[in-house]
Amino acid sequence: MVAVLQGLGRRHTGYGALPEHYPAVGASPIAALKHFSGNAWTPEVEQVRAEAYGVIARAVIDAAAAVPADTPRWGEAEVADIRRAAPDLAALTLRPDHPYPCTAGQYLTVSSDRHPQVWRPYSPACAPRSDNTLELDVRRVPDGLLSTALVNDVRPGETLRLGPPLGEAVLADGSERPLLMVAAGTGWAQIKALLEQLARDGGRPATVFVAARDDRDQYDLAALHDLVKEHAWLHAVLSAPAPGASRSAAIRLLRDGLRDYGGCAGHDIHLSGPPDLAPALAAQLLDPHADPELVRHDPVTATFNRSRPLTPAERFLEERDVPWINRTELGPPT
């Protein structure tokens, strides 16, 4: 939870959250739980809940306080170009209004005047560029407010807001270890940025598995082919089942390919894709000789849970599906 909470704290500086807001935020769910839990609510339960929230709030507040005072809470970026990469996917070229200090592999949060209180995370699909532009690959999510606006409605010349860069899924500094990378769906954006940075740094043996629900979902194959053609150290494996296959079939095919790859001891491993994919693949790849510290991916959100909650307390307490995070390009769970 630490990495998730720290990222939350850094993002909250851009939302205008102040330390004095947190007691009210903590008291509200505790009051709701107490109201609906009936006899199950005891002073001991209340104390545990309050202490747990105190730990969470302190981690978020401390992370926010660690952001240098001169760091902008957010900046603006002009939409310079929009390329339709697939019917439900747009590649947006953004031109920030000041040099944006993003490292390949990090992610950022985005908002638009079309939905000014909605912020969503995206990984730039490029290493830092000399012209200070960024590319974001945005897939329209069913019922997603911001993703729908970015794919369907936003036009060149509009302005978006960008939060500060976040995340630690960057290339290990000074490492000469071979790389194994997995990109699923729009997770390709982060891996593409890492490969571009790797090429600038001189390259080292790298194998990248590019997985998708079917061939049509592998939306940036021209860029992948160019990278493989230009760099002898890069090997790519495309993983996509036949059209109409289930999400589980796509995952099974990817797992089989990784199993055939062999041991990963001594590799730097980067995983990018749906949030439920990274921990599952990490468990498969980490044989007894592999170092878990060499596996990098963004903080993992709650995995799929779409069962109907029976009580308000259950709705609050159980990890549930978050539509804008979990309804991914690999489709709904089966």
Secondary structure, DSSP 4 states (H G I P E B T S, - for coil): -HHHHHHHHHHHHHHT--GGGHHHHHHHHHHHHHHHHGGG--HHHHHHHHHHHHHHHHHHHHHHHTS-TTS-S-EEEEEEEEEEEETTEEEEEEEESS---PPTT-BEEEEETTEEEEEEEE-BSS---TT--EEEEEEPPTT-HHHHIIIII--TT-EEEE---B---SPPTT--S-EEEEEEGGGHHHHHHHHHHHHHTT---EEEEEE-SSGGG-TTHHHHHHHHHH-TTEEEEEE---TT--HHHHHHHHHHHHHHH---TT-EEEEESSTTHHHHHHHHH--TTS-GGGEE-PPP------SPPSSHHHHHHS----HHHHS-TT-S--
